[in-house]
Amino acid sequence: MSSITDAEAGALPGAAPQRLNRRLIAAGTLGNVLEWYDFAVYGFLAGIFARNFFPQSSPTAAMLSVFGVFAASFLMRPLGSVLFGHVGDRYGRRAALLSSAALMSVSTFCVGLLPTYETAGAFAAVLLLVLRLAQGLSVGGEYMTSAVFLAENADPRRRGAVTSMVIVGCNGGMLLGSTIGALVSGLLSADDLAAWGWRIPFLLGCLLGGFAMVLRRTAARDAPPERPARLPVVVAFRESGAGILRATLINLVVGIAFYLVFVYLTTWLQQTDAFPPHVALELTAVSMAVVMAASLGFAALSDVVGRKPLIVAGFACLVLFSWPLFLLMRSGSPGLALLGQMGFALIISMYGGPIAVALVEMFPRHTRCSAVGLSWNLGVGIGGGTAPMIAVLLVSWTGSPMAPALYLIAAGALAFLAALGLKESRGLPLD
């Protein structure tokens, strides 16, 4: 790729010209790989954590405790966006990315060293909770800060494609975490896995985190921060309050759709169509691979046709096709169910591919990390965190397994209206 000048970079006034090479893209992406790797491993090994960190007088209560700890980390994301957004806007994107990767690397490694309930009692569960909260804090600062970093360093003509690498990193991390968890489970006996094998994926995560930190220290350069006189998050609300509200509404639906399709529907397929768990998980894995590839393609397309047309069209498709796609998934046929879930994957990619760069382009440089991070984490945290629970309640209240489709249709209509107000910024300088 050719070098970019200050003028081409748009959002990096005063920054030294740098080549947007693979090292720089990897520096902005690997933190997301690490963070979603950890979340995937934790989910995959949830049963082991239930047995090792909580009393076994009630296995159900132990599992609820494990997922309660998982959910608590989501609550830290908005706080993480404020903390690391402050660092990014006041001290530079590189500083925020380094500190976020460091926090996630240390906390992931420490999970692998934790004592169990058998040796430390309830204190083991407390330590696990503290580390998961730290990881949630890190995730809250990582995703959109890395998107800001990549967008600000990209040639405006390829900004969408470059920024979408954060999506590739997230999905790649989830697939890597699931793969490592499956390998460890397959190579070790059940007793060895429960006794010590569960620690291996978390200890290996430190290698990935160390690599990310080295890349960020050596490959990432930054423009001098503008350092707002007041707290960046306060300035962001004062100057861009309407934009933050619009972005939060859009991200609310982004979270609802993603967590319904890739979390809730895995269980829904087992309950509605009586699919074996491994079949439901295989369908979801294939669809996630489609999202990873298609998001990059739609983001690159947004560099040609614009962000707004694809985002608006994606939410319109969510309204129009959620019901028929749910019907396909209710057919009882794994092939038709895969076709339905892949349809959702393409729709999610249509708006999800360009959404990161569109959010970055909405806000000025001096508050960009804070505004983008807060709107993302509030929206996705609230929408995604509650989506499976709301879907279960809707099915219970209505008695219809199709009720979640109506929820997606209503959410898509809300996002469609919010996206109509977006301003097209394809190819324009960020500042």
C-alpha distance (Angstrom), angle and dihedral (degrees) to the residues before:
residue distance angle dihedral
M1 . . .
S2 3.76 . .
S3 3.77 123.5 .
I4 3.78 116.7 -98.9
T5 3.75 124.0 -135.1
D6 3.79 126.6 -139.6
A7 3.78 90.2 -99.6
E8 3.80 92.3 50.5
A9 3.78 92.2 47.2
G10 3.78 88.5 56.8
A11 3.78 96.6 -175.5
L12 3.77 97.8 52.7
P13 3.79 106.3 72.4
G14 3.76 108.6 174.0
A15 3.78 94.2 14.0
A16 3.76 120.0 131.2
P17 3.81 112.3 -109.2
Q18 3.79 111.3 -99.9
R19 3.77 135.8 -176.8
L20 3.80 112.2 -111.2
N21 3.79 92.9 -135.0
R22 3.76 133.9 155.8
R23 3.81 92.7 -86.7
L24 3.79 92.6 57.6
I25 3.80 92.8 46.0
A26 3.80 89.7 48.0
A27 3.81 90.0 49.7
G28 3.79 89.8 56.8
T29 3.81 95.0 42.5
L30 3.80 108.9 39.7
G31 3.79 94.8 71.8
N32 3.80 88.7 62.7
V33 3.80 90.4 48.7
L34 3.81 89.8 54.2
E35 3.78 96.1 45.9
W36 3.78 96.9 48.2
Y37 3.80 90.5 40.8
D38 3.79 87.6 60.6
F39 3.81 93.8 47.4
A40 3.82 91.6 49.4
V41 3.81 92.7 49.0
Y42 3.79 91.6 49.0
G43 3.80 91.9 51.0
F44 3.81 92.5 45.4
L45 3.82 91.8 51.6
A46 3.82 96.3 40.2
G47 3.80 92.7 120.3
I48 3.82 91.2 54.1
F49 3.80 91.2 50.3
A50 3.81 90.4 50.0
R51 3.80 90.8 55.7
N52 3.80 96.6 41.0
F53 3.81 103.2 41.8
F54 3.80 107.4 30.9
P55 3.82 134.3 51.9
Q56 3.80 113.3 -91.7
S57 3.79 97.3 -141.7
S58 3.82 85.4 104.8
P59 3.84 116.1 22.9
T60 3.81 90.1 -170.4
A61 3.79 91.7 54.6
A62 3.80 89.2 47.8
M63 3.82 91.9 54.4
L64 3.79 91.1 46.4
S65 3.80 88.6 52.0
V66 3.82 91.2 51.6
F67 3.79 92.6 51.9
G68 3.80 90.2 41.7
V69 3.79 88.1 59.2
F70 3.82 87.8 47.5
A71 3.82 91.2 51.6
A72 3.80 92.5 46.6
S73 3.79 89.5 62.5
F74 3.82 88.6 59.9
L75 3.79 89.3 58.6
M76 3.79 89.6 60.2
R77 3.79 94.3 58.1
P78 3.83 98.0 85.1
L79 3.80 89.3 48.0
G80 3.79 89.2 49.3
S81 3.80 90.6 51.7
V82 3.81 90.1 53.6
L83 3.81 93.3 46.1
F84 3.79 99.1 44.7
G85 3.81 91.9 34.0
H86 3.81 87.0 58.2
V87 3.81 90.5 50.1
G88 3.81 92.0 46.5
D89 3.81 95.6 48.4
R90 3.80 96.7 40.5
Y91 3.81 104.2 33.0
G92 3.79 103.4 20.9
R93 3.80 140.1 -87.9
R94 3.80 92.9 -90.9
A95 3.80 92.0 57.2
A96 3.82 91.2 50.8
L97 3.79 93.0 48.2
L98 3.81 93.1 48.1
S99 3.80 94.1 48.2
S100 3.81 92.9 45.5
A101 3.81 92.9 50.7
A102 3.81 90.9 45.2
L103 3.81 92.8 52.7
M104 3.79 92.8 48.1
S105 3.83 93.6 45.3
V106 3.80 94.1 50.5
S107 3.81 95.2 44.0
T108 3.82 93.0 46.1
F109 3.81 91.4 50.0
C110 3.80 91.0 47.5
V111 3.82 91.5 53.4
G112 3.79 86.5 61.1
L113 3.83 89.8 55.1
L114 3.81 98.8 46.7
P115 3.80 121.6 128.4
T116 3.80 114.7 -122.5
Y117 3.80 131.0 -123.0
E118 3.79 89.3 -97.9
T119 3.82 92.3 62.0
A120 3.83 103.5 28.0
G121 3.79 105.4 22.0
A122 3.80 118.2 -152.0
F123 3.82 89.9 -11.9
A124 3.82 88.3 74.0
A125 3.81 90.8 59.4
V126 3.82 90.5 47.3
L127 3.81 90.9 53.0
L128 3.80 90.5 48.3
L129 3.80 90.5 51.8
V130 3.82 92.3 49.2
L131 3.81 91.9 51.2
R132 3.81 92.9 46.3
L133 3.80 89.6 51.1
A134 3.79 89.2 51.8
Q135 3.79 89.9 50.7
G136 3.81 91.0 49.7
L137 3.80 88.9 51.0
S138 3.78 89.6 53.2
V139 3.82 94.0 48.1
G140 3.80 88.9 52.1
G141 3.78 89.9 60.6
E142 3.77 101.7 34.7
Y143 3.79 110.5 61.0
M144 3.78 102.3 53.2
T145 3.81 95.8 30.4
S146 3.79 88.8 58.4
A147 3.83 89.3 46.3
V148 3.81 89.4 52.9
F149 3.80 90.8 47.8
L150 3.80 93.7 51.0
A151 3.81 94.4 43.5
E152 3.79 93.5 49.8
N153 3.80 91.5 51.2
A154 3.80 97.4 44.3
D155 3.77 129.5 97.9
P156 3.85 103.8 -104.7
R157 3.80 88.4 -124.4
R158 3.83 91.0 61.5
R159 3.79 100.5 27.1
G160 3.81 95.5 115.3
A161 3.80 95.1 51.0
V162 3.81 93.4 45.3
T163 3.81 94.4 47.3
S164 3.80 92.2 49.4
M165 3.80 88.9 67.1
V166 3.81 86.8 87.2
I167 3.82 87.3 66.4
V168 3.79 90.3 49.9
G169 3.81 88.1 50.5
C170 3.81 93.5 51.8
N171 3.78 95.4 47.7
G172 3.79 91.5 40.9
G173 3.80 90.0 52.7
M174 3.80 92.1 51.3
L175 3.80 92.0 48.9
L176 3.83 91.5 46.1
G177 3.79 92.2 48.8
S178 3.78 92.7 49.1
T179 3.82 90.7 47.2
I180 3.81 94.2 49.9
G181 3.80 90.8 46.1
A182 3.79 90.9 50.4
L183 3.83 92.2 47.4
V184 3.79 93.4 50.5
S185 3.80 90.4 46.6
G186 3.79 91.4 49.5
L187 3.81 96.7 46.7
L188 3.80 97.6 46.3
S189 3.76 132.0 58.4
A190 3.80 117.3 -110.1
D191 3.81 90.5 -107.2
D192 3.82 94.2 50.1
L193 3.80 91.2 45.8
A194 3.79 91.4 53.2
A195 3.81 93.9 42.3
W196 3.81 101.2 47.9
G197 3.81 112.9 -31.2
W198 3.81 93.7 87.4
R199 3.82 88.2 68.1
I200 3.82 94.5 62.6
P201 3.85 99.0 77.2
F202 3.81 91.7 49.9
L203 3.79 93.5 48.0
L204 3.82 89.8 48.5
G205 3.80 88.8 52.6
C206 3.78 88.4 69.3
L207 3.82 89.6 65.9
L208 3.80 90.8 54.5
G209 3.81 90.7 46.8
G210 3.79 92.9 48.7
F211 3.80 90.8 51.1
A212 3.81 90.6 50.1
M213 3.80 91.8 50.6
V214 3.82 93.3 49.1
L215 3.80 90.6 50.6
R216 3.79 92.3 47.9
R217 3.79 92.3 48.9
T218 3.81 95.0 48.0
A219 3.81 105.6 29.2
A220 3.81 104.7 33.2
R221 3.78 120.1 83.7
D222 3.75 127.1 176.9
A223 3.78 142.8 -156.5
P224 3.81 115.7 -114.4
P225 3.84 106.6 -86.5
E226 3.80 117.8 -114.4
R227 3.83 92.3 -137.6
P228 3.83 105.0 -150.2
A229 3.79 114.3 -129.5
R230 3.82 91.0 -122.2
L231 3.78 131.0 38.4
P232 3.83 107.2 -60.2
V233 3.82 92.9 -129.2
V234 3.83 90.4 54.1
V235 3.79 91.5 49.0
A236 3.81 89.9 47.0
F237 3.81 92.8 55.8
R238 3.79 92.0 44.6
E239 3.82 95.2 49.6
S240 3.82 102.7 28.3
G241 3.79 106.7 22.1
A242 3.81 94.2 131.4
G243 3.79 91.3 48.8
I244 3.81 91.8 50.2
L245 3.81 89.9 51.2
R246 3.81 92.5 49.3
A247 3.81 92.1 46.7
T248 3.82 91.5 47.7
L249 3.81 91.8 52.6
I250 3.80 91.0 50.1
N251 3.80 92.1 46.7
L252 3.81 90.3 48.3
V253 3.80 88.7 64.5
V254 3.81 92.5 41.0
G255 3.82 87.1 58.9
I256 3.81 94.7 43.9
A257 3.80 93.9 52.0
F258 3.80 96.4 43.3
Y259 3.80 96.8 48.4
L260 3.80 93.6 42.2
V261 3.79 93.4 51.2
F262 3.80 99.9 39.0
V263 3.81 103.1 29.2
Y264 3.82 111.3 22.8
L265 3.82 97.6 35.9
T266 3.81 91.6 57.6
T267 3.82 87.5 65.6
W268 3.82 92.4 35.6
L269 3.83 91.1 58.5
Q270 3.79 90.7 52.9
Q271 3.81 93.7 48.3
T272 3.82 99.1 38.9
D273 3.80 102.2 35.9
A274 3.81 98.5 21.1
F275 3.79 91.2 -124.0
P276 3.83 114.3 170.7
P277 3.83 111.4 -106.8
H278 3.81 93.4 -111.6
V279 3.83 91.4 54.2
A280 3.81 92.2 50.6
L281 3.80 90.7 48.1
E282 3.82 92.2 47.8
L283 3.82 91.1 52.4
T284 3.80 90.2 50.6
A285 3.82 92.5 47.5
V286 3.81 91.8 52.3
S287 3.80 91.3 48.0
M288 3.81 91.8 49.4
A289 3.80 89.5 53.0
V290 3.82 87.6 53.0
V291 3.81 90.0 51.5
M292 3.79 91.2 51.2
A293 3.82 93.2 53.2
A294 3.81 98.4 35.6
S295 3.82 94.1 48.1
L296 3.79 89.7 58.3
G297 3.80 90.1 48.2
F298 3.81 95.1 49.3
A299 3.80 91.2 44.8
A300 3.81 89.6 53.8
L301 3.80 89.0 47.4
S302 3.81 89.1 53.6
D303 3.80 87.5 61.7
V304 3.83 86.0 63.6
V305 3.82 106.4 34.7
G306 3.82 100.8 21.8
R307 3.80 136.9 -102.5
K308 3.79 99.3 -96.4
P309 3.84 99.1 57.9
L310 3.81 92.7 53.5
I311 3.81 95.2 43.1
V312 3.81 93.1 48.1
A313 3.82 91.6 44.5
G314 3.80 91.3 48.6
F315 3.79 93.5 54.5
A316 3.80 90.4 44.3
C317 3.81 88.7 54.6
L318 3.80 89.4 50.2
V319 3.82 88.2 57.9
L320 3.80 95.5 43.7
F321 3.80 102.1 41.2
S322 3.82 108.0 30.5
W323 3.81 92.4 91.1
P324 3.84 97.6 48.7
L325 3.81 91.6 42.7
F326 3.81 90.3 52.9
L327 3.81 88.4 50.4
L328 3.81 89.5 54.2
M329 3.79 90.0 51.0
R330 3.83 90.5 50.4
S331 3.81 92.2 54.9
G332 3.80 94.4 97.0
S333 3.79 90.5 -127.0
P334 3.84 116.7 114.6
G335 3.80 89.6 -148.9
L336 3.81 94.0 53.9
A337 3.80 90.9 41.7
L338 3.81 89.2 54.2
L339 3.80 89.5 49.1
G340 3.81 90.0 52.6
Q341 3.78 94.5 47.5
M342 3.81 91.6 46.4
G343 3.79 87.8 52.7
F344 3.80 88.5 56.3
A345 3.81 89.4 45.8
L346 3.81 91.3 56.4
I347 3.81 92.7 47.0
I348 3.80 92.0 48.8
S349 3.82 89.2 48.7
M350 3.80 92.4 49.9
Y351 3.79 93.0 64.8
G352 3.81 97.4 18.2
G353 3.80 95.4 58.7
P354 3.82 96.2 60.9
I355 3.82 97.5 28.6
A356 3.81 96.2 90.2
V357 3.80 94.7 52.8
A358 3.81 91.3 41.9
L359 3.80 90.3 55.7
V360 3.81 92.0 48.3
E361 3.80 90.6 50.8
M362 3.82 92.2 52.7
F363 3.83 97.1 69.1
P364 3.83 137.8 53.9
R365 3.78 120.6 -106.8
H366 3.81 98.9 -109.9
T367 3.83 93.0 61.8
R368 3.79 100.7 19.7
C369 3.82 99.6 111.5
S370 3.80 92.4 47.5
A371 3.82 96.6 44.6
V372 3.80 96.7 43.2
G373 3.82 94.7 41.9
L374 3.79 95.3 47.3
S375 3.81 95.6 46.8
W376 3.80 90.9 46.9
N377 3.79 97.1 47.6
L378 3.80 95.6 42.0
G379 3.79 92.7 48.9
V380 3.79 99.7 40.9
G381 3.81 92.6 37.1
I382 3.80 94.3 53.6
G383 3.80 97.3 35.1
G384 3.79 98.3 39.6
G385 3.78 96.2 36.4
T386 3.80 93.3 55.0
A387 3.82 100.9 33.2
P388 3.84 99.3 90.3
M389 3.81 91.7 45.3
I390 3.82 93.2 48.7
A391 3.81 90.5 47.4
V392 3.82 90.9 53.5
L393 3.81 91.0 48.5
L394 3.82 92.5 48.8
V395 3.80 91.7 52.1
S396 3.81 89.9 48.2
W397 3.82 94.6 48.2
T398 3.81 97.2 43.7
G399 3.79 99.6 32.2
S400 3.82 88.2 -135.8
P401 3.82 123.0 116.3
M402 3.83 86.7 -153.6
A403 3.82 92.7 66.3
P404 3.86 93.8 97.5
A405 3.80 88.3 60.8
L406 3.81 89.1 61.5
Y407 3.80 89.0 50.3
L408 3.81 90.2 53.5
I409 3.80 91.4 47.8
A410 3.81 92.3 52.0
A411 3.81 91.5 45.6
G412 3.81 91.5 48.4
A413 3.81 90.9 51.9
L414 3.82 90.5 52.6
A415 3.81 92.2 49.9
F416 3.82 91.5 45.0
L417 3.81 90.7 57.1
A418 3.81 92.3 45.7
A419 3.82 92.3 48.2
L420 3.82 92.2 53.1
G421 3.81 87.3 72.2
L422 3.80 94.9 56.2
K423 3.79 116.7 116.1
E424 3.79 116.7 -133.0
S425 3.82 111.7 -116.2
R426 3.80 103.8 164.9
G427 3.79 112.0 148.7
L428 3.80 95.3 0.3
P429 3.82 122.5 125.8
L430 3.80 110.7 -96.4
D431 3.82 91.6 -129.1
